[in-house]
């Protein structure tokens, strides 16, 4: 793996990570995306199944994915014209993203392996997000029902037998949201003898 050019300590990188909802127009270089993906695949992976598959979506694929998501949102509106406008707005917003990566896992026939592979993919996403912060970039992780939508799957190009677990938007933050107050780890910890 290529070294990440940051002298920032890991605890600071973790504290600085935010969900970025607005990016500048600056594109993310292919070399940078490859660095993020190289960091992702260093995640712990029980049995070394290497379940992750990454689909880097170009402008037309992002637009098609946005249409699928926009269609799902439009169905909730009573006014068909407002629905069409919403669908187009969501699609156009996705086309404008600097980088969008669909993260999928190969579906194992073994239920235990499926769970382990899902966990590995989520750890891979955290590696990607933290590396992005170290490079001065931001991310926004997206999950939800659209991951199973056939139009979204087709836009991302995922293969049969794969499940999209998340989509991550990557780019230079247009603005950094303030840190949210979080409980300490102790609030969720029980010490047992």
N, C-alpha and C positions, 0 to 999 in steps of 0.2 A: 504494500500500500504506500502511496505517496504521502509524505509528511504534511500535516495540516499546518500552514504558516500562522500560528497563533501562540502567543506566550501566555494566554489566559488560563488560569487554573481551572480544572474540571468543575469544582463546586461553583465557581463564578459563571461558567458556561451554562450549567444547569439552572442557576438563578436567573440568568438573562434570557432563557428561552421563553418565547411567547407565541401565542397563535396570532400570526400576522394576517390581517384581512385585506390589507391594501399594500400593493407593491408598486415600485417605480416601473418605468418601461424598459429599464436596462435588462437585456437578455442574460440568461445564465449560460455561460460557455459550456460546451460539451465536456471539456476537460474537468470542469468543476462538478458537473453532474456525475461524471465517472468517479471522481474522488468521493462524492457522497455515497454512491452505490458501493464503492470499495469498503467504505466504513460500515455500511449497512450489513454486508455479508460477514463481518467479523462478530456478529451477535452470537451469543450462545445458542447452540442447536443440538439438542439431544439426539443421539444416533447419527449425527451428521447427515441428515436427510437432504439438506440444502433445498428446502421447500419453496423458497421465495422466487418469484419471477417479477421483473420490473419492466413496465411498459412506459417509456418516455413518450408523451403525446405531443405531436407537433400542432400547429395552429388549427388545421382542419379537423384533426382528431379531437382536440380540445373543444372545438365548436360543436362537433357531433355529440360529444359527451354532455356538453352544456345543454344541447337541445333535449337530450333524454331527461336530464335533471329538470329543465324548464317545463317539459311536458308534465312531469309528475307534480310540479308545483301548480301548473295551470289548471289541472283537474280539480283543484280545490276552490277555484273561482267560479262564481255563477255566470259572469259575463264572458262569453266566448272571445270577444275582441280584447278584453283585458288579459285573458289567458294567452292569446296569441302574442300580445305585446310582451308579456312576462317571459314567455318561452324564448322569444328572440333576444330579450335583454340578457337573460341568463346565459344563452349561447354566446352572445357577443362578449360578455364579461369573461367567459372561459377562454375564448379565442385570444383575448388580450393578456392572459396570464403569462409571465415570463417563462415558467416551467411547471409542468404538471406530470406527476408520475403515478401511475396506477400500480399498486402493490398487490400481487396475487400469491396464493400458495397452491401447490399441487395437492389435490385432495387424495389423501391416503384412504385405503379401505379399512384401515385399523383406526378405531375411535380414539384410542390413547395417542397414537401418533398424530392424528389430526389436531388434537388439543395441543400437543407439544409443538407442532409445526406452526399453529396459530400464534402461540406464545413467542416462538422464535421470530416470526415475522413482525410482531409488535416491538420486540426488542431491536430488531433491525431498523425499524422506523425511528426509534429513539436515538440510535446511533446516527442515523441520517440527520435528524433534527439537531442534535448537539453539534455535529460536525458543521452543519450549516451556520449555526451561531458563531462557531470559531472562525468561519470564513467571512463573517459580516453579513450573512444572509438570514432570512427568516423563513419559516414554514407555517403551513396551516394544514393540519391533518383532518380529513373528512371521512366519515363513515356513514352508514345508514342503508335504507332500503334500496337506494339507487344502485348499490353494488351488485344486486341480483337482476337488475333490469336488463333485458336482452339488448336493447338499443345502446345502453351504456357499455355493456360487455363487448358489443360489436365495435363501438367507437374506440375502446381501449385495445381491442384485438386480442383479448385473452383467449387462450385455448380451451377446448373442451376438457373437462376434468380439473379445471382450475377455478378458484374462488377469489374474487377481489375482496381483500380485507380492509383496504383503505386507499384513498387517493391523497397524495400530499402535493400541495402547491408550494413552490419554492421561488424565492426571488429576493431582491433587495427591498427591505421594508420602506414604504413611503412614510410611515410613522410607526413609532413603537408605542404600543399601549402600556399604560402603567402596570406595574406588578400587582397582582391580586394578593390579598392577604390569605395566607394558607396556614392551617394548623401545623404544629410541629409533628414529627413522627411519633413522639411520645403520646399524642392524643389518640393514637390508634394501636398502641402497644400494650401488651400484657406480659409482664415478666414472670415466668414460672420457675419454681424451685427445681 
